């Protein structure tokens, strides 16, 4: 049986981007996923439109904007209470390739010691260029460099593996 994945998407008044995001999620080739849209106190009309377009999502509305952390925590608590193998926090201004979730699950299943995964982030739908593969962070010099290619990522990982950070755009754990 396929592992279950709960995808948590925060929504706050960015209807068009959220629709594009959800459409990409529902084009996933992975069979066992559930979507939680956590509404961080959006405009009621936008919320209604989102619900009409995507009646198959689990929709949770907060009476106040809980911010990124609070909203995701609420979504995670709900997913865990419903029994999930994996959580995937995914920004509503991003889109997925159809095989992203399958690749994330396969990687997680074959790397038991890895607890948190972030896929490559690309700018634009047709771009082959990575916008982000992680960030190298040197706390002594406050130097922060966004990693954009796999060779650079591998070099930094070899030299300073504890100084690689990931963004919250797409977090799989």
BELGICOR-V987582 format. One record per backbone hydrogen bond with DSSP energy under -0.5 kcal/mol. NH is the residue of the N-H (numbers start at 0). CO is the residue of the C=O. Records with the same first field share a line. If there is no record, write none. Layout:
NH = CO ; CO
This chain:
4 = 31
5 = 85
6 = 4 ; 33
7 = 5 ; 87
8 = 6 ; 35
10 = 37
14 = 12
17 = 13
18 = 14
19 = 15
20 = 16
21 = 17
22 = 18
23 = 19
24 = 20
25 = 21
26 = 23
27 = 24
28 = 97
32 = 30
33 = 4
35 = 6
36 = 34 ; 57
37 = 8 ; 35
38 = 36 ; 59
39 = 10 ; 37
40 = 38
46 = 42
47 = 43
48 = 44
49 = 45
50 = 46
51 = 47
52 = 48
53 = 49
56 = 53
57 = 34
58 = 56
59 = 36 ; 57
61 = 38 ; 59
65 = 63
69 = 65
70 = 66
71 = 67
72 = 68
73 = 69
74 = 70
75 = 71
76 = 72
77 = 73
78 = 74
79 = 75
80 = 76
81 = 77
82 = 78 ; 79
84 = 3
85 = 3
87 = 5
88 = 170
89 = 7 ; 87
90 = 168
93 = 90
99 = 96
102 = 98
103 = 99
104 = 100
105 = 101
106 = 102
107 = 103
108 = 104
109 = 105
110 = 106 ; 107
113 = 110
116 = 171
120 = 131
122 = 128
123 = 121
126 = 123
130 = 120
131 = 120
132 = 133 ; 146
134 = 164
135 = 144
136 = 134 ; 162
137 = 142
138 = 136
141 = 137
142 = 137
144 = 135
146 = 133
152 = 148
153 = 149
154 = 150
155 = 151
156 = 152
157 = 153
158 = 154
159 = 155
160 = 156
162 = 159
163 = 160
164 = 134 ; 162
170 = 88
171 = 116
172 = 86 ; 170
